[in-house]
Amino acid sequence: MVELDQDVKYVKGVGPNRVLLLNKLGIRSLKDLITYYPRDYEDRSSSTKIANLIDGQTVSIEAICVSKLNEIRTRRKNMTIYKLIVRDETGTAMLTWYNQGYLKQKFKLGEKYTFFGKVTIKDGVPQMFSPTFDEEGKNKNTGKIIPLYSLTYNLSQNNLRQIIENGLKLVNNSLEETLPQYLLKEYNLKDINSCINSIHFPKDFDEFEEARKRLVYEELLSMQLALLTLKNQYVGEEKGIAFSKDIKMSDVINNLPFKLTKAQLKVLEEIDEDMENNKPMNRLLQGDVGSRKNNCKYYCGI
């Protein structure tokens, strides 16, 4: 079984510089890495025809390169613009990148690619600025649900996604189950290994919801057990003030300038019993607006 407390620097893709960036995010161990859950998701699983693109829409398109990547040098220092014309059976679109010289080796005339980005319609021509892309048949950056993480300066989404993916490969579904089988069965919860993988890289949103359900359940259960443990320790170790049983609550009730309801009398009886016990009492007095909670608190001293 893999050591979850091993330093994150041993994960593939984490060098001396990136380990410092990960530490800024609170990621110091392999466990920290695989439990650094996405803050959101981007659905890149489906594509839209170019003719149906809408201004301001963020979407995927599948299109063929009908031009070579055109390099435009500007007067502005250190600024080079790269433009590419693509087409599908419904129309043409213009794609633009800035200072991305490596793209000159990426696109081939007549080849199909998937592009994902925000659409701008200018003079009737759909455009995308700095879209991500994949070659046809590949889905590293498109064609699926993409997790989005909280970042720090100089650490990109692509870099962090790849590091987390490498961390999950290192774990290799060897996490020890933390919930008993009867709970998994009773509440129809998925096992921990499939949930950890699915919360990062879900195949669809149904799979994401199943993973989220299990992880939220476990978190709330852990919190309740921790609070129960603290309560038991407090009750067992601390002693409260036991009030005398000779004091009659009826003496106070009879002097009240109003008549209590049956529900209020029942609550006072329960409070009276608790106050005669030497166990520390924490009580939430709940009631509707106008139920005279404040009067009850005043006369009972709580």
N, C-alpha and C positions, 0 to 999 in steps of 0.2 A: 504494500500500500504506500502511495506517495506521501511524503512528509509535507503537510500543508503549511507548516511554520517555516519552511525554507525561504531564504531571502529571494525576493522577486528578481534580483539581478541574475539568477540562474535560469530564468525563462528566456527562450529564444527570442531575439529581437530587442532585448533590453541591454543596452550598453551603459557605460559610466555616466553619460549625460542623461539618458532617459530614466535611469533609476532615480536620479535626483528629482526629475519632473514627476515621476510616479509617487515618490515620497511626499511631494507637496499635496498630492490628492489623498494622502493617508494610506496609500498602497505600499506596504513594506514587505509583505509575505505573499506566498502563492494563494493562501486563503483570502487575504485582502483583495487580491486581483480577481479571483473568480466570483467573489461576492460584491464586486463593485458593479452594481446593477445599472442598466440604462436609465436615463431620465426621460427618454421618449423614443419613439420609433418612426421611421419614414417608410411608407409603403411604396416600394419600387417594383412590385411584383407584376404589375400590368402596364401595358403601353397604350398610347393614343395615336391615332392617325394625325398627320401634320395638318390636314384640312380642318380638323376639329379642335386645334389648339386655341386656348383662350388666354388673353393678356393677363399676366399675373399668376397664372396657373403653374404649379410645380409638378412635373410629370415626366414620364419616360416616352421616348419615341424610338422606333426601329427604322433605320434609314441607310441608304447606300451613299457612299462618297461619290459625288459627281464632279468634284474638282480636287486639285492638289491643295495641300495646306499652304495658304498664301501668307507670306511673311511681310509685315508692314512696319518699317522703322519710322518712328515719330521724332519730332524735334525735341520732345521731352527726354531728358537724360535717363538712361537705363529703362526705357519703355519700348517694348516691341509687341506688336499686336499680331496674332495669328488668327486667320479666318478660314473657315471650311464650309463649303456648300454641300448639303445633303438632301436626298429626295426619297420619298416613298411613292406608292401608287396614287397618292392623293394630292401631293404638293411638294414644295421646296422650302427649306429652312436654312438660315445662316447661323453658324456657330462661331463664337469668338472666345479666345483665351488671351491672357496677358502674361508676357515673360515666361512662357512655357516652351522653351526651345526643344525640349526632349520630344515634343509632339511631332516633330518633323519625321521621326522614324516610326510613328505609331499608325498612321493612316495610309491605306492603299486605295487607289482609284478603283471603283467598281465593287469594293468589298462592303459588306453590311456590318453595322455596329448598333449597339443600343446606347442611347444618350439619355441622361437624366439631369434636369435643371429647371430653372425658373424661366417661363416664357415671357418675352416682350414682343408685342406686335408693333412694328415700325414701318409706316408706308405700306401696310398690308402684308409685309413679309414677317413671318414668325422668326424670332431670334432667341438664342440661348447664350448666356454669358458664363464661361467657365463651367460647362457641364461635366459631370463625371461620365465615364463610358466604359464599355466592354466590347470585345470582339464578339461576333456572332457565335452563339453556343456556349459562351462563358457568362458567369454570373457572380463575379467577385464584388462588383460595385452596383450592379443593377439586377433586375429580374427577381428580387426577393425583398423581404422586410429587413431593413437596415437599422440596427440599434444606434442610438445617439447618446453619448456620454457627456457628463460634465468634464470640462477640460481645464488645463492650465496653459499658460503661454508657451509656445513652441512645441506643443504636443497636439497633433492632428487627430481627427476622428479615425482616419484610415490607420494611422500608427497604433492607436490604442485598441482598435478593433482587432488588428492582427496580433497584438501582444496577448489580448484576452483569449483569442482563438488558440494561440500557442499554449497558453496556460491550461486551457481545457483539454488540449491534446495530451499535455503532460500528466494531468489527473487521470485521463483515460477511463472515465466512469468507475473509478475505484473509491469514491466517497462512501464512508460508512453511513448506513441509514440511521437517522436520528429520531425517527418516530416509530412507535411500536406498530406491528402489522395490523392489529385490530383497529387502530385509529385510521390507518390508510384505507382499510376496507370499509369501515363504518361511514367515513366521510368522503369516500371515493376520491382519494388523494393520490397523486402520482409519486413515484419514488424520487429520492433526492437527486440522483444523477441525471435523470431525464429532465427534471425541473431546472437544474442549474444550466444545462445546455440550452433548454428552450427559452429561458428568460433572457438569454443573450442573443440567441439566433433562432427565433421561432420560425417554423415553416409557414404558419398562418396565425391569425389572431386568436383562433380557438385554442391553439396550442399554447399561445402566450397566456391566455386567461387561465388555463389549467395550471400552468406553472406558477402564476401569480397567486392563485387560490391557495396552493399548498404552502408557498413561502410565507404568505400573510398569516395563514392559520398557525404555522409553526412559530412565527414571531410573537403573535398574540398569546399563544399557549405558554411560551417561554416567559413572557412578561407576567402572566397570571401566576405561574408557578413561583417566580422570583418574589412577587409581592406576597404570596401566601407563605413562603418561607420566612420572609421578614416579619410578617404578622405573627406567625407561630413563635418565632424567637422573642418578639416583643412581649407577647402575652405570657410566655413562659418565664421570662427573666424579670420583667417589670411588674411592680405591684401598684395598683391604683388605690384611691381613697374609698374605703367602704363606708357609706353613710349608715347611720343607725336605722334599724328596722322599726324603732319605736315612733319615728316621725311618720305621721299619717298624711298621705297626699290629699286625702279628703278635706283636711283642715284648710289647705290652700285653695282647693277647687271650690269649696263652699263660699269662699270670700271673693271669688272672681266676679267682676261686674257683668259677666255674660255667661250664657249656658253653653257648655261644650257638647259637641256632637258625639255620637257613639265611636266614630273613628278616632277623634281626638282623645277620648277617654282611653281607648285601647292603646294608643301611642304612649300616653302618659304612664299607663300601667307598665308597659315594656321598659320605659326609661327608668321608672322607679325600681324595677327589679334589677336592672343593670347597675344602677347607682348603689345598690345594697351589696353588690359583688365587688371583690377586690381586684377583678380583672380590669385593665385599662379599657375605657370605652371610647370608640370613635363612632359617631352617629351622624347620619345625614337626615335632617328633618325635611320631608318633602310634602308639598301641598299646593293646591291651586291658588291663584291670585284671590285674595280676600278670605283665605282660610285661617287668618290670624296666627300665622307661624311666629311672627315676631312677639306677639303677646305670650305665646306658649314658651318661647325661649326666655323671655324676661322673667316670667313667674317661676320657671323651673331652673333658672340659673345655668342654661346651656347656650 
